[in-house]
Amino acid sequence: MEQDRSCSRPMTREQLTRRAVLSLFCDPVPEQCSQLVELSVRDWERLMKWLDLSGLALYFLDRVVELKLCDLLPTAVFTRLHLNLIDNTERTRAMLLESMEIQKSFEQVGIPYAVLKGISLWPCAVPKPELRSQFDLDYLVAERDMPTARETLKRGGYRLYAVSGRSSEFKKNERPGVSLRDIYKHFDSYGVELHGAPGNTNGPSVLDRAQWRDVNGMEMPVLNPLDLFLGHGLHTFKHVCGEYVRASQFLEFRRHVLRYQDDGNFWRELRRMAEGNRRACLGLAIVVCLIQDVMGDFAPEALTSWTVDVLPERLRRWVRTYGHRVVLGSYPGTKLHLLLQQELERYGVERKRSTRNLLLPAQLPPPVIRPFANESWSTRIRRYVMHLGTIVERTRFHVVEGLRYAVEGRRWRRMEGSLR
């Protein structure tokens, strides 16, 4: 993709630093990565927070060790990253064991299922399971089996938190008051998302095509390679069409593409599968373009010829204008995706919620953690403080980013004349 930044604002120093981190994962490593040597203590503190929130921290550590660039990091930074890796290794092992227990319970009641996202992305998109920041477990079950699957999880101690479309969210042993520095630790607390797979009258369903695979020493059913790749790309695109997408998701998808770089048959089969699916073709194109915008060309022509190369100019302009702000962005994100969704509607990709509802939500955010039976006063207070903090954070986000969206909306409309 042509790197025309005539519509884009210059990167800030912080964004340049973040781009340098992502550039470390390129081969060969570009010269711009050397700017990491010049970071101050304060710069490293800000960068570490972004690495934690973006899911890149442990990938960054692994890559620095692989390149033998450990001297690049201050001793305190290297030590903290190493301790986080030890904690996350234990946490990943515990999540795998919990996943096996859930899978056994599904098998006992005769529910066909497949493990989604997370651990199923190893080794195609994730080099080592313990490097990934994973916050929940995801399973695909047939839509007709959803009631049984929900009851099975409830018997296992999970509480239903939300139902949205074909997805149901559960939590177990929720822990209020966990800080950012604790995200790598194991607290015996888990989240689970169930996703319903609709029946397919035209042939085998996604579940029917699932394959059993050894995942880090444990046998489990996962999507077949084509379904896994397409699902990975569309899941990343879903987050691009939302407020915040973690930079690690782009890095993982980039690695997934490179896994099949020279496999012509894979790309032919993927193209056949995605043919006629406007959302799939545009979604893959936008995700690839966003990665290329920051990390340079990487995708084979067998993929780009029917995705990136035919991407409408209006969508290319959105990537050129806002791409680096999306890929290198900070939590809780922006409302720039609303401009993207408006453009996607021109090409037949409908949105689920209106711009007005996304700009000014009519309801307060739901509690992060619900009340427990016979909970102590200290637990209740921590829950209330956590919920109040969420309300304040979301209110500030909607006010600040709503104003920025208004400014960018006017700027975007002024650019429309050049696209006609």
N, C-alpha and C positions, 0 to 999 in steps of 0.2 A: 504493500500500500504506500502510495506517495506521501511522504511526511511533510505536507504543506501546512504550516502553522500560521498562515496569514490571518486566520480567524481566531487563533488561540492566544490567550494572554501568556506572557513569559512565565516560566516556572519560578516558584519561590526557592530560596535556598534550602528550605526543608524538603520540598518536592525533589530537588536535584539530589539531595542526600538519599532519599528513598529510592529514586531511580538507580542510583549507584549500587544500592543493595541488590535490587533485582538484576542489575547487569552482571553481578557476580555469577549468576547462574547461566550466563551465555558462554559459548565456546567459539572462539577464544574470548577470554575476559577482556573487555574494552578498557582503555586507558582511564576513562572517567571514574572507575572504581577507586583510583588512588586518592580521591578526595576524602575517603573515609579516614585516612591517616591524619587529616587536619582537624578532625572533630574535637571540640572541647568537652569537658566533663558534662556541662549542661546540654550540649548537643547529643551526647550519648544517652543521657537520661530521657530526652524527648524521643530519640530514635528507639530506645528500648520499649517505651510505652507503645509506640506504633507497631513494633515487631510483635509484641504480645497480642495486641488487639487484631492485627492483620493475620495472625496465624503463621507468621514467617520466622519466628524467633529460632525454633529448633532446626528448621531447614537452613537458616543462615549459619548457625553453628556448624552443622554437618558439612556445609559447602566450604566454610573457612578452613575446617580441619582437612577436608579433601584436597584443597588447593595449597595446603601447608602455609596458610597466611595467619596463623594464630597470633603472631606479633602485631597484627593489625588491630587487635582488640586490647583495650586496657585490661589489666589483671582482674579488676572487680567485675567487669562485664563478662569476661570469659568464665569466671568462677560461677556467677549467677546463672549463666546459660547452661553450664555443665550440671549444676544442681537441679535446674529445671528439667533437664533431660532425664536425670535419675528419677525424679518425681513422676514425670510423664510416662516413663517406661513402666513403672509400677501401676499407674493409673490405666494405661492401655491394656496391660495384662488383666487387671480387674474387670475392665469393660468387656474384654473377650470372654472371660469366664461367665459374666452376667449374660452375655449374648448367647452362650451355649445353653445356659439354663432356660432362657426364653425359648430358644429353638426346640429344646426337649419338650417344653410344655406345649408348643404348637404341634409337634409330632405326636404327642400322646393323645391329643383330641382330633388328630387327622386333618390338620389345616396345611395345605400346600402353601409355601412361602418362599421368599428370596430375600437375602440381605441386600440392602441398598446403600449407596454412597459409602462414606466412612471407610471401614476396613476393606470393603469390596474393591476399592480403588487401588489397593496394593496387589501386584507391584507395577501395574501399568502407569499409574499417575502418582503414586506415593512410593519413594524408594525404600522407606522403612516405616512400619506402622507407628513406632514410638515417636516419630518426628511430627506426626500430625496432631493438631489441636482439634479434638473431637469432643463434642458436648452432648451428643445423644446417639441412640441406636435407631436405625431405620429399617423397616421391614415392609415388603410388598406382599399383600394377600389378596385373594379374589374378593371382589366387592360383596359377593354373597356370603363370604366367611367373616366379614368385618364384625358382626355382633358376637360371634363365638370368640374371635381374637381379642376383642375388648374385654369380655368376661374372663378370658384366660389371664390377661395381664392384671386385671383387678384381683384375681385370686392370688397372684404373685406379689401383691403389696403395692401395685401401681394405682395412682389416682388419675382419673380423667380430668384434663384441664381445658381442652378446647377441641371443637370439631369444626373443620373448615373444608367444605367441599367433600372430597374423598379422603381427607386426612384427619387423623385423630392424634392428639398430643397427650402423653402421659408423663407423670413424674413419680419418683419413689425416693423416700428418705431425703426430701428437700432440706436444704440447709440455708437459712437466712444469714445475711451478713458476710458472705464470702467476698474477698477483695480480689483485685486484678492479679496480685502477686500469688494468689492461691489457685489460679486456674489450672495449674499443672498437678496439683495435689489430688490424692485419692481420698474422698470422704464417704465412700460407700453410698453415694447419691447418684441417681441415674435418671435420664430422660429417654423416652421412647416415642417414636412417631410411627404410626401405622398408615400405610398408603393403600387405598383400594384400587385394584386393577379391574377395569371393566371387562366383561366377556367379549370375546372376538368371534363373530360368526363367520368371518372370511378365512379362517385358518387358525394355526396355533397362536395362543396368546403369549404375552411377554413371559408370564409364569411358566407356560408350557415349554418355552425355549431356554429356561434357566438351566445352569450347569453346576454340578457339584465340584467344588474346588478346595484344595488344601490352602487355607489362609493362615499363615503363621503357625502351622502345626495343628490346625483344627479344620475339620471338614464341614463345609457349609454350602448351601445353594446360593449362587450369585447369578446376575444377569449374564447372558452370553456376550462375547466381546463387542458385537455391533450395538446391542441394546444398551450395554454399559457405557460405551462411548457417547452415543446419542443422548442418553439420559444425563450423562455428566455435562455435556455441552449445554443442554437445555436448562439444567439446574443452575449452571453459572449464568446463563442468559436471564433466567428468572430473577436472580439477585441483581443483575445489571439494571433490570426494570424496576428495582426497588430503591430504597434510600441508601443502603450501604452494602457493598460487596467486598469481602476480604481479599487482599492482594494474593494470599496463598491460593485462592481458588483459580486465579489466572495462571499462577505458576504450575499448579497441578494439571490444569487442562493443557498447558503448553507441553508438559512432559508426556501427557497422554497422546497428543498428536505426534510427537517425535517417536513414540513407541512403535507406531505403524508407518513411519516416514517412507519407507521403501516398499511397503506392502500394497502393490497396485490392486490386487484382488480385494483387499479390505476396503479401499476407497471406492471401488466400483460397486461393491455390495452396499456400502453406506449410502452412496448416491441413489441407488435403486430404492433403498428403504425410505429415504427422505423425500423422494420425488413426489411432487404434488402437495407436500406439507410446507406451506409458506412460512409458518412460524419456525420450523426447523432450519430451513435454508437461510432465512434472514438472521435467526438467532446465532447459528454457527458463524456466519459471516461477521456479525458485530463483535462477538467474543474474540475471534481471531484478529480482527482489526484493532481492537483495544490492546491486545497483547503486543502486536507489531508496533503500535504507536509508541510504546514505552521501551520494548526490548528488541525491536528490529524484526526483520523477516525470519520466519522459521518454518512455516507450513508448506507442505509439498503442493505442487501445481495440481495434483490429482484431487486435492481438497479445495484449493482456492479457485479453480476454474469455474466451479458451479456455485460458489458462495461469495467470496470476497470480490472476484472479478465482475460479478453482476449485481453488486450491491448498489442500490439507487444513490444518486449523488446527494440527496438530502440527508440520508443516513450517514454517508461518508463525512459530510460536513459536521454532523453532530459529534462523530468520533474525533475529527481533527480539532474541533473547538473545545470539547470537554473530556476527551479520552484520558489525558494524564490526571485530571482532577478526580476521575472515577477510580482509576487503577491505583493511584497514589493517595487516595483520600483517607481521612480520619473518621473514626466513629464519632457521632452517630450518622454521618453521611450528609447528603444534600437532597434537594428536590429537583435536580437536573434531569432525573429520569422521566419527569413529567413531559419535558420537551421531546424526549425520545419516544414516549408512548404516543404523543400526538402525531409524530411523523409515522410511526408504525401503523397507525390506523389508516393512513393513506394507502397502505399496501396490504390491507386485509388482515392485520393482526389486531384483534380487539383487546381492549383492556377490561379488567374485572370491576374496577371502581372508577368513579368519575374524578376529574381533576379537583372539583370543589371538595369532595369528601376527603381527598388526600391532602389538600391544603389546610382544611379546617375540620378535623375529626369532630363528630358530634358527641363522642363519648370519651370518658377518661380511660387511660390504659388499664387493662385488667391487672390484678395483683400478681406479682412475680411468683409469690408463694401463698397458697391458701391456708386458712386456719387448720390447726391440728386438733384432734380430740384431746382434751385435758392438757393443753399446752401451758407451759409456765409463763409467768408475766414477762420474764426476760426475752423469751422466744417471741411473744406477741409484740413486744416493743420493737424488737429487731425487724419483725415483719412490717410493722407500721412505718418505721424509718425507711426501710427499703422501698416500700410502695410510694411514700412521700417523695423520696429522691427520684423515683421513676417519673412521677407526675411533673416535678420541677424540670427534670431533664427534657421530657417530651414537650412541655410547654415552651421552654426556651428554644428547642429545635424548631418547632412549628413557626414561632415568631421570627426568629433570625433567618432560617432558610426560606420561609415564605417571602420575606422581603427580598432576599437575594434572587429568588425565583422570579419575582416581579421585575427586577432589574434585567435579569438575563432573558426573560420573555420578550421585553421590549427590544433588547439587542438582537435577539434571534429573528424577530419580525422585520427588523431593518435589513437583515441579511437576506430575507426571502426574495427580494427583488432580483438579486444576482443569481437566484436558482431557477428563475422562470425562463 
